[in-house]
Amino acid sequence: MKIIGPISQSKILFLQGPMGYFFRNLSRHFSSHGATTHTICFNAGDWLFSDSENRYNFFASLSEWEPFFTNFISDFAISKIFLFGNCRQYHKAAIKIAQEAGIEVYVFEEGYIRPNYITLEKNGVNGDSGLPKDPSFYNKWQIRPTGSESAAENRFLKMALLATIYYLATASFKPVYPHYIHHRSLNLGKEFFSGLRNFIRKFSLSITERHFEKMLTSLINDTYYFVPLQTRTDFQLTEYSDFSSIEEFITEVITSFSKYAPPETYLVIKHHPMERGMSNYKQLISDLSSKHGVEDRVFTLFDVHLPTCLKKAIGTITINSTVGLSSLFHGTPTIALGTAIYDIEGLTCKGMKLDDFWTQFVMPDRRLFRKFRNYVIIHTQLNGGFYGRFPDFSSEKHC
């Protein structure tokens, strides 16, 4: 396997994966190819979705995790570790210890290239990715075939159901794992009502926002800047940017827009689809726009088709969302205000101040982008989904 090397005879350890059966299925796949697999469960959700064979529980406090993990990888002669997201506190400690011990660590994450890929990188993803940042590296890269791209067939309802079961199990059996610390809220009531609001808003917005698509494509097309918001708990925000909150990011963007953007231009701010039921920044955006005298030039969206937003935009302003890659794909000038894998000179307006971007943006180098995207797919992407079609690990590209 090009990304993870030979599997046969490997001693593999799974830590936390995506909520659901993906890691269980991957463990069975590796076992069928001659590997010995082990799984450490930190909560009842992990336990529920893992195989009973070679499954181990960690019941102790976070302070005891490092010695437990050190002894575990030694006792079982672990050679490869797989986990989802490298910023969770249990994972951060495990990666450091594993690397010092010479053990290979492979990190899964949502796809850099969406919607038909998931990410798998050695040692880290996003801000800890090992992808080169030198444009000359990609300019020398010879584009190679990536193979056919099939639909990932991810299903939102399947993801929502598995997430609900995971959180329900984790919260219900909290006394069994009394010291477990989750990386986000485990408030079941809050999660339920957020999910209900998400469903209701998605239905209502499909009706109330219909006119916005016409507005973007005919009334203000080519005269607006696009701002895709990220989730408030996104590690991309908390670990790989200087912003303390989405509110701070919104404030900086609107303030700068009001002072430095051409007066005939508009600003379109779109909520993240996963935040539809949790956060609503419309009032904040309205208040800031009024404060800075641009209330007639700033629009707040929730559910308008993303490619439509990108195609007609003057430029895209993001922290480090993967929407930035989609923006570059559409040839739209892009600025990343945090650490991003695609923040490369010639692709984004790297090093440019936001105040200057409004009038001094530069177009992305399409040839460089094609080479960058090709390299990313070959070296970090698996065609498939966590909640859809299982990736073909046996294909020539990945084995």
N, C-alpha and C positions, 0 to 999 in steps of 0.2 A: 504494500500500500504506500503510495507516494507521500501521503500526509503523515501516516503513523508507522510506516515500516512493517516488517513481518509480524504476524499475530500468533502463528503457531508456536507453542511452548511458552508464550508470554504469561506472566503473572500480573493480571490486571485488577486494579482497584477502582471502583466507582464511588464517587462522593455524590453530592446532590446534583440532580439533573433537572430537566424541564418537568413541570408538574404533569404526571401521567406515566404512561408505560414505555416511553421512548428508551430510557436507560435499561429497563428490564429486557426489552426486545434486542437492544444492542448487546447486552451481556450474553443473551442466548446465541446471537449471531457469532460473537467472538468465540464462545464455547464450542460451537459447531465447527469452528476452524482451528481447533486444537489449543485454545487458550484456557487458562484457569482463571476464573473471575471471582471477585469478592466485592461486597457492597457494605458500606457503613451507613447506618440509618441514624439520623439526628432527631427525628420526630415520627409520629405515627403515620403521617402522610408519606414520608420516605419508605417506611416499613410496608405500608399497604401496597405500594406500587413496585415493590422489588420482589425478586425470587426468594423463596424460602431457603434455597440451597446457598451456602456460603454467605449468609446475611448476618451482620453483626450490628449491635446497638451501641451507641455512645450516649450514656445517661448522665455523665458528669458535667461539671461546669466548664465554661470556656477556658478558664485558667488551667484546666487539666487536659485540654485538647492536644496541645503540642507534645507532651510526653506520651500520651496515649497513641497518637499518630506515629510518632517516631518508633515506638516499640512495635506497632502494627506492621509498618512497612518492612521492618527488619525481620520480624517473626515469619512473615509470609513471603519474604523475598520478592516484594513487588517490583516490577520493572516498568510498568506504565500506569499512569493515573488519568482518569477521565472525569471531568466535572463541567458544570454549566455556570458560566460567569466567574471571573477571577477576582471579583471585588468583595464577595461575601466574606465575613471575618474568618470563618472556619477555612474557607478556601485560600485566603491570602496566606494564612499561617502554614497550611499544607503545602502550597506551592514553594514557599521559601525553603522549608525543610526538605522537600523532595528534590529540589534543584541542587541543594548542598550535598545530597546523598547520591547525586548522579542519576536520578530516576526521571524518566520522560513524563512530562505533564502536557495533556491535551485539553484544550478549553473549547467547549461549544458555546455558541451564542446565536441570537437571531441573525438572519442572513445579512451580509453587507449588500449583496445584490438580491433585491426582492422583486416578486414574491416567491420565486421558485427555488431558492437556495437557503441553506443554513450554513453557519460558519463553524469551521473547526481549525483552530490554530495551535501551534505548539507554544507553550509557556504563557500566552496571554492574548487578549483580544482588545479591540478598540484602542484606548490610549496606551495599552501595554503590548500592542501588536508589534510583530517583528517585520512588518512590511516596510520596504525601503521608502525613504522620503526624498531621495535625490532624483530629480526629473531625468538626469542623464542616464540613470540606471534603466528607466523604462524606455527612453529613446533608443537605447541599444538593444532592447528586448525584441526578439523575433516572435511575432504573433503566432500562436499555435492553435490547433483545433481544440475546442472545449467539449466536443461531443454534443449530442442532441440535448436540448433543454426541454424536459417534460414538466407539465403542470404539477406543482407540489400537492395540490388537492387538499390544502389545509381547510379545516372546518371550524368556524368560530364557535358554533354551539358545542362541538366536541371539546374544544379547549376550555370553554366556560364551564362545562359539566365536570371535567376532570379537575379543574382548579377548585371548583366548589367542593368536590369530594375530598380533595387534598386538604383544603383549609378546615373543613368540617372535622376530618380525622385528627388533624394536628391540634386543633383547639379542644376537641372533646377528650383527647387522651393526654392533655398537657401534664396531668399529675404523674404520668408514666415517664415523661421526659421533663422533669421540673426545671431543669437549668437551661433548656434550649432557648436560644435567642434568634428570632427570625429577623430577616433583613427588611421586612416591611410589616405593616399592621396585621394582626391576626384577629381583629375585632369582627366576629362573624356578622353581627347586626349591621355594622357599617358596610361590610363587603356586600351583604345581601341588598341593602337599599341602594348602594352605588350601582350594583348590577341592574336593579330594577329601573333606576333613573336612566342608566345607559340605554336600556331597551326602549323606554318611553321617548327619550330624546331622539334616538335614532329614527324612530317612526315619525315623530312630529317634525323633525328637521328635514326629512326627505320631502316634506310638503312646503315648509316655510322658507327653505333655502333654494327652491327651484329657480327663482329669479336671479340669484347670484351668479349662476353659471352663464346666463345670458349677459349679465353685466360684465363679467370678466372677458368674455369672448367678443363683445361688440361695443360696449360703452366705454370701458376704461382699459381695453386691451393695449398692451405695450406702453402703458403709462403708470403701472403700479409695481411696487416692490413686494415680494412675498416673504412672509415670516412664519415658518412651521414651528409650532411649540412642541416641546418634549414633555414627558411625564415628570411630575414633581419629585418622584422617588428614583428617577433614572440615575444609575451610577455614572452615566455619561455627564450628567450635570454635577453630581456631588464629588466625583473623583477626578474628572478630566476637564474641569473648567474652574474659573475664578468666581463664577456666580454662586451666590448662596441660595438662590431660589429662582423660580420662573418669573415671579413678580419683579425681581431685580432686573432680569433680562428684558422684560417687557418695558420697564421704565427707561432703561438705557436706550432701547431702540426707538421708542416714541419721542424721547427727548432729542436724540440726535436727528431723527427725521424732521422734526419741527424746525430745527435750526439750519440744517444743511441740505436737505433734499430740495430739488427744484419745485417751485410753488404749484406747478401744473401736474404734479405727480401724486399718487395715492399709495397707501400702505394697507396691505391685506394680511391679517393675522389669523391663522388657522389653528384651532385646538387639536391636540393629539387625539386620535380616535379612541385610545384606551383610557383617556381622561374624561370622556364624554359624561360619564356618570359620577365623576369624583370632583372635578374642578371646573369652575366657570369663571373665566377672567374677563368676561364681557363688561362688567361694571367697572373694573379697574381700568380697562382699556378706554372706556368711555370717559371716565374721570380724568385720566391723564391726557387724553386727546383734547378735552375741553380746557384743561389747565394750560395747555401749550397752544391753543388756538387752531387746532387742526381737526376738530371734530367732524368736519364735512369731508375729510380726506382719509379717514381711517375706518376700515371695515373689519368686523369680527365674524369669522366663519367657524363652522364646526364640521360639516359633513360633505362639503363640495369635493368633487372628483379631483384628486391630487394632481394627476398629469395636466388637467386643464389649468389648474392654478400655476403650474410651472411653465407651461408652453408660452403663455402670454405675458409673463413677468419680465420687467426690466432686469431684475436681479433678485437673488435669494439671500436672506440673512438668517443664519442658524447658529446654534451653539456648536453642535457636532453631530446632529442627527444624520441618519443614513439617507434622509430626504436630500441632503446635500449631494449625494452621489446621483440621485435621480435628477436633480437640478442640472448637474454637469452632463448627464446623459442627454438632456434636452437642449444642451448648449447655452444654458442660462448662466450669466455671471453669478458667482457665489462667494460669500465670505463666511468663514467659520470663526466664531469668537471663542471656541474652546479647542481642545486637542482632538483632531480628527485624522483618520487614516488617509483621507483624500486631500488634506490641506497641504498641497504640494505646489510649489511655484510653477506656474504655467497652467495649472488646473483651476485653483481658487485664486482669490485676490490675497494671497498669503502675505502677511506682514503689513497690510494696509489698515489704517485706522477706519473705524466705522464712519466717523464724520466725513472721511474722504470718499468712502465707497459710493455714496449717493451720486456723485458726479464724475468720479475717476475710475469706476469699475473697468475691468478688462475682460474680454471674452475668453472662455476656456479654450485651450489648444485641443481641438477635436482628435487629432492624430495621437497626441500624448494620452488623452483619455481612453481611446480605444486600446492602446497598449497597456495602460494601467488596469483597466477593467479586465482584459484578457488574463493578465498576470494574477489578479486577485481571484478570479474564478478558478484557474488551474491550481493555485497553491493554497486556497483557504475555503473554497466553497464546495458544498455537497448538494447535488440536485435532489431535493426532497423536502420534507417538512416534519416538524415535531408532532403535528396533529393532522397529518395527512399521509401521503405516500412515503414509505420508509426509504431512505437513500440507498442506492445500489453501491454498497461498499466493495462489491466484487468486480466492478467495472475496471477497465484498463486504466482509466484516469485516476482511480483511487486505490488500486491494489497493486 
